[in-house]
Amino acid sequence: MKRQIAPARAEARHAAPLGALTSLFAAAVLALAASTMAARSAETVTSHAFSYFGTPKYGADFAHLDYVNPDAPKGGEIALWAMGTFDSFNPYSRKGVSGWGASINIERLMTSTADEIGTSYCLICETLEYPEDHGWVTFTLRPEAAFADGSPVTAEDVVFTHELFMEQGLPSYREGVSRIIEKIEALDARTVKFTFVEDSTKRDRIGQAGATPVMSKAWFEENGARLDESRLEMALGTGAYMLDSYEVNQRIVYRRNPDYWATDLPIMKGRNNFGSIRVEYFADSDAAFEAFKAGAYTFRIENSSKQWATGYDFDAAKNGEVVTAELPDGQQASGQAFVFNLRREKFQDIRVREAISRMFNFEWSNDTLFYGLYARVNGFATNSYNEATGLPSPEELAILEPLADILPEGVLTEEVVMPPVSGARQLDRAQLRAASALLAEAGWEVGEDGLRRNAAGEVLSVEFLEYSPSFDRVIQPFVANLKSLGVDAKLNRVDTAQYIERSRSFDFDIMTDHLSIGYEAGSGLEQAFGSREAEYSLFNPAGIAHPAVDAIIKVAANAESRDEMVAGMKALDRTLRALKFVVPQWFKDKHTVAYYDMFEHPGTIPPYDLGYLDFWWFNEEKHAALKASGALR
């Protein structure tokens, strides 16, 4: 990162001519000015990008991102699918169900790239300036930055949006940000300053400020809109796409703003290429797949292993009109898992959680249901450098040993917890015996009716909350195995609106969610796994609250080197896995996609994003050929 002298902000003073001063005093004045500027140069950094560790990959003079086609044509339509319903275009409220892509028009002060971890680049801002201690940061906004209606983005818009989120945003967001950002102020029309809480984690500060979304103050005031309401209007943002049309619960169309302000910026060249994005809604995944085969929409990320293995034998796929491709995915696994709601008393006992976990037979599921396409998720950092393995390293022990009295059993002395391994039959008898012993030890005995009850006579019941029919074939065998254990288990599949409401209010026993620790330690870890926000954080569905986890998060977040941070993240992964509050599911290290042969992408897909709505583009000639053949309507 290039260190520069910060630009002077002082206005010219009306003063006596220099010739009226003595030469000695004049020399002193000049020496003081030079000293001040030199000190300022040493104490502040002005840059186009920010990385806490290391140097940003792209310098200030880069022409475009390495993985894009800077000459990609603009235009054409890509059509996707979504399941369920929607009744709002406000993604920041708990009220209503927001439509797919409801935040597509909102940009942030800074943005990230798909080939780099831990670096943010100026987008709405032109430069940022900050001191060595990261006590504050100022962003100078680009003079060309504009909202979709052409009005300029000002520092007041940034201040307004931040304060709006702090007043009306989700409680977990307000709580997390208030621990980092102390105040925000507009210094002038194009300069906004964030001052940080003194005892906040240093590495969180600038990243959190740069992640501030920006919306139009004038739009909110003119429309009397609130952030905590459900509404069918999108707030005015700066993004490349705007809402074009919609039919509630049927489709949404976004169109590219032809006057998008950032089209020619190096960070945006070769991106946002489609003229429009159409989203078709379906009640279930089977209906959606049949619609894809008929050409009702044109791009599909295939998440069903059964569909991928057996469904793409229709004519358009056989003759090449539909492309099926497996593209590399270098991302950390999402941590997909069945999540226990620890707010339920019955799940407070780790033996109960472990017993239930043993009844999910991944090996049988992968062979019988998934056609062997998946690997097991091991924990919270699978497929990344933050994944814990084997016994703790010396670096991990340095973090864990001071916490010995509060760590889960075995963290210091045993190899990292791995998911149980079952045999080829759906019901593994060895796992059944082990689970039965755990429940008996925990006080859940089998009665004459075959059901397990505690000393108070309460039946051990477990409800799996789900909304996707495609998960029935996965959960039902799990339910059957639990019934063999004496657990009163059932699958309750509800509609999307009910699912969202119940999950947001923590009204569930077990549901599927994605819990990963990510690549870099920060405030997001507290929201997902920290005690202070466990009661209300929507990012902490399990309600996990453990003093050792809190302490390790703090160590990782305050690390002064990447190696120290990685050791902290491995220690965190190791400790979370030992608490056994999830039943890990599955992942694959490739994207399985199907699309009508009119979309193109660069030869190399970056490791951290498939980018189909980012840097892919439309081929008009191929589209015309598909229309002529009758493959598309």
Rosetta blueprint (number, residue, H / E / L):
1 M L
2 K L
3 R L
4 Q L
5 I L
6 A L
7 P L
8 A L
9 R L
10 A L
11 E L
12 A L
13 R L
14 H L
15 A L
16 A L
17 P L
18 L H
19 G H
20 A H
21 L L
22 T L
23 S H
24 L H
25 F H
26 A H
27 A H
28 A H
29 V H
30 L H
31 A H
32 L H
33 A H
34 A H
35 S H
36 T H
37 M H
38 A H
39 A H
40 R H
41 S H
42 A H
43 E H
44 T E
45 V E
46 T E
47 S E
48 H L
49 A E
50 F E
51 S E
52 Y L
53 F L
54 G L
55 T L
56 P L
57 K L
58 Y L
59 G L
60 A L
61 D L
62 F L
63 A L
64 H L
65 L L
66 D L
67 Y L
68 V L
69 N L
70 P L
71 D L
72 A L
73 P L
74 K L
75 G L
76 G L
77 E E
78 I E
79 A E
80 L E
81 W E
82 A E
83 M E
84 G L
85 T L
86 F L
87 D L
88 S E
89 F L
90 N L
91 P L
92 Y L
93 S L
94 R L
95 K L
96 G L
97 V L
98 S E
99 G L
100 W L
101 G L
102 A L
103 S L
104 I L
105 N L
106 I L
107 E E
108 R E
109 L L
110 M E
111 T E
112 S L
113 T L
114 A L
115 D L
116 E L
117 I L
118 G L
119 T E
120 S E
121 Y E
122 C E
123 L L
124 I L
125 C E
126 E E
127 T E
128 L E
129 E E
130 Y E
131 P E
132 E L
133 D L
134 H L
135 G L
136 W E
137 V E
138 T E
139 F E
140 T E
141 L E
142 R L
143 P L
144 E L
145 A L
146 A E
147 F L
148 A L
149 D L
150 G L
151 S L
152 P E
153 V L
154 T L
155 A H
156 E H
157 D H
158 V H
159 V H
160 F H
161 T H
162 H H
163 E H
164 L H
165 F H
166 M H
167 E H
168 Q H
169 G L
170 L L
171 P H
172 S H
173 Y H
174 R H
175 E H
176 G H
177 V H
178 S H
179 R L
180 I L
181 I E
182 E E
183 K E
184 I E
185 E E
186 A E
187 L E
188 D E
189 A L
190 R L
191 T E
192 V E
193 K E
194 F E
195 T E
196 F E
197 V L
198 E L
199 D L
200 S L
201 T L
202 K H
203 R H
204 D H
205 R H
206 I H
207 G H
208 Q H
209 A H
210 G H
211 A L
212 T L
213 P E
214 V E
215 M L
216 S L
217 K H
218 A H
219 W H
220 F H
221 E H
222 E H
223 N H
224 G L
225 A L
226 R L
227 L L
228 D L
229 E L
230 S L
231 R L
232 L L
233 E L
234 M L
235 A L
236 L L
237 G L
238 T L
239 G L
240 A L
241 Y E
242 M E
243 L E
244 D E
245 S E
246 Y E
247 E E
248 V L
249 N L
250 Q L
251 R E
252 I E
253 V E
254 Y E
255 R E
256 R E
257 N L
258 P L
259 D L
260 Y L
261 W L
262 A L
263 T L
264 D L
265 L L
266 P L
267 I L
268 M L
269 K L
270 G L
271 R L
272 N L
273 N L
274 F L
275 G L
276 S E
277 I E
278 R E
279 V E
280 E E
281 Y E
282 F E
283 A L
284 D L
285 S H
286 D H
287 A H
288 A H
289 F H
290 E H
291 A H
292 F H
293 K H
294 A L
295 G L
296 A L
297 Y L
298 T L
299 F E
300 R E
301 I E
302 E L
303 N L
304 S L
305 S H
306 K H
307 Q H
308 W H
309 A H
310 T H
311 G L
312 Y L
313 D L
314 F L
315 D H
316 A H
317 A H
318 K H
319 N L
320 G L
321 E L
322 V E
323 V E
324 T E
325 A E
326 E E
327 L E
328 P E
329 D L
330 G L
331 Q L
332 Q L
333 A L
334 S L
335 G L
336 Q E
337 A E
338 F E
339 V E
340 F E
341 N L
342 L L
343 R L
344 R L
345 E H
346 K H
347 F H
348 Q L
349 D L
350 I H
351 R H
352 V H
353 R H
354 E H
355 A H
356 I H
357 S H
358 R L
359 M L
360 F L
361 N L
362 F H
363 E H
364 W H
365 S H
366 N H
367 D H
368 T H
369 L L
370 F L
371 Y L
372 G L
373 L L
374 Y L
375 A E
376 R E
377 V L
378 N L
379 G L
380 F L
381 A L
382 T L
383 N L
384 S L
385 Y L
386 N L
387 E L
388 A L
389 T L
390 G L
391 L L
392 P L
393 S L
394 P H
395 E H
396 E H
397 L H
398 A H
399 I H
400 L H
401 E H
402 P H
403 L H
404 A L
405 D L
406 I L
407 L L
408 P L
409 E L
410 G L
411 V L
412 L L
413 T L
414 E L
415 E L
416 V L
417 V L
418 M L
419 P L
420 P L
421 V L
422 S L
423 G L
424 A L
425 R L
426 Q L
427 L L
428 D L
429 R H
430 A H
431 Q H
432 L H
433 R H
434 A H
435 A H
436 S H
437 A H
438 L H
439 L H
440 A H
441 E H
442 A L
443 G L
444 W L
445 E E
446 V E
447 G L
448 E L
449 D L
450 G L
451 L L
452 R E
453 R E
454 N L
455 A L
456 A L
457 G L
458 E L
459 V E
460 L L
461 S E
462 V E
463 E E
464 F E
465 L E
466 E E
467 Y L
468 S L
469 P H
470 S H
471 F H
472 D H
473 R H
474 V H
475 I H
476 Q H
477 P H
478 F H
479 V H
480 A H
481 N H
482 L H
483 K H
484 S H
485 L L
486 G L
487 V L
488 D E
489 A E
490 K E
491 L E
492 N E
493 R E
494 V L
495 D L
496 T H
497 A H
498 Q H
499 Y H
500 I H
501 E H
502 R H
503 S H
504 R H
505 S L
506 F L
507 D L
508 F L
509 D L
510 I E
511 M E
512 T E
513 D E
514 H E
515 L L
516 S L
517 I L
518 G L
519 Y L
520 E L
521 A L
522 G L
523 S H
524 G H
525 L H
526 E H
527 Q H
528 A H
529 F H
530 G L
531 S L
532 R L
533 E L
534 A L
535 E L
536 Y L
537 S L
538 L L
539 F L
540 N L
541 P L
542 A L
543 G L
544 I L
545 A L
546 H L
547 P H
548 A H
549 V H
550 D H
551 A H
552 I H
553 I H
554 K H
555 V H
556 A H
557 A H
558 N L
559 A L
560 E L
561 S L
562 R H
563 D H
564 E H
565 M H
566 V H
567 A H
568 G H
569 M H
570 K H
571 A H
572 L H
573 D H
574 R H
575 T H
576 L H
577 R H
578 A H
579 L H
580 K L
581 F L
582 V E
583 V E
584 P E
585 Q L
586 W E
587 F E
588 K L
589 D L
590 K E
591 H E
592 T E
593 V E
594 A E
595 Y E
596 Y E
597 D L
598 M L
599 F E
600 E E
601 H L
602 P L
603 G L
604 T L
605 I L
606 P L
607 P L
608 Y L
609 D L
610 L L
611 G L
612 Y L
613 L L
614 D L
615 F L
616 W L
617 W E
618 F E
619 N L
620 E H
621 E H
622 K H
623 H H
624 A H
625 A H
626 L H
627 K H
628 A H
629 S H
630 G L
631 A L
632 L L
633 R L
